[in-house]
């Protein structure tokens, strides 16, 4: 038995993606920053990929954003905060416990003139908007909220957040980590209008490649970041083109796949309830407020999720007890603590995440192995 249910950490790379990458390397293998014919061709391909990505995500021809490419999500997240530090000399940054660990690290890296303030999450895993309004003072230069929280799958109310920023006339820039949501959960760019938006190819079945979409007003800083300061790596053009193509593909039928995944989530929960029994776990977030690609459980009766995850690993099953970016910590989940769960409850966390269709038989065998593991705890 070998089941991979940890797609929120990284999706398996499909054979067709490797084949397409090989084609792209044959077409544009050169350094896009080199002079000469081959370098110019690669540079043209990079510009075309950026244009296609922006049009696919925003749905517009006239775009007020640009793209900074990276190899992985952490790299482009750090880049966003370096741009902020170049734009402002000081200020307060509001963020959540659900943000990627790189957000907290980046705020620290910005220096002593910048202060990070954590916003609490409510029981549904969303930002507490009342607290946000209280904290939204004139010195706030950025508000950081993920599209989908990696650990729990909670989908944030970004439209409401943008409305608050607009009504308050805030100068704060909106940083939206889109890594767990783009191409999976419908997203209305026009209603949210983020100033920063991140994408990672590893969450979309690609071997590498990431993108930071940022406001055009910051372009002079972004150019320095790559060409002068060398604080972000040069990404080979084939990875750039593949990421742009993949996002465009996924956005064409995101609503259809989302509805299908909601049905699959319901079926999985039915099978889990039938085989494992709801006296042994609780589904942390209900349908409608969380991504159907991520199901977060809290195991009952003092059973620790980390121990169960390790035991399932011996059975050939890949799941997680939290976000991959915090996997090496021994602390209880900051996300769950922020939502109001106790330390003891948070230790029961387990995350199951999908990328596509899973058959009932696989769900049943997983549920049976989970029940067996809990009984042997």
HUWOBEL-V195520 format. One record per helix or strand. SS is the DSSP state (h for helix, s for strand). FROM is the first residue (numbers start at 1). LEN is the number of residues. If there is no record, write none. Layout:
ss->SS from->FROM len->LEN
ss->SS from->FROM len->LEN
This chain:
ss->s from->3 len->2
ss->s from->6 len->1
ss->h from->15 len->13
ss->h from->37 len->22
ss->s from->65 len->6
ss->h from->73 len->15
ss->s from->91 len->6
ss->h from->101 len->9
ss->s from->114 len->6
ss->s from->121 len->1
ss->s from->127 len->1
ss->h from->129 len->7
ss->s from->140 len->5
ss->s from->148 len->1
ss->s from->154 len->2
ss->h from->158 len->10
ss->s from->173 len->5
ss->h from->189 len->4
ss->s from->196 len->5
ss->h from->201 len->3
ss->s from->210 len->6
ss->h from->216 len->12
ss->h from->237 len->16
ss->h from->254 len->22
ss->s from->281 len->3
ss->s from->287 len->1
ss->s from->290 len->1
ss->s from->294 len->6
ss->h from->305 len->10
ss->s from->317 len->2
ss->s from->320 len->1
ss->h from->324 len->3
ss->h from->334 len->5
ss->h from->343 len->4
ss->s from->349 len->5
ss->h from->360 len->16
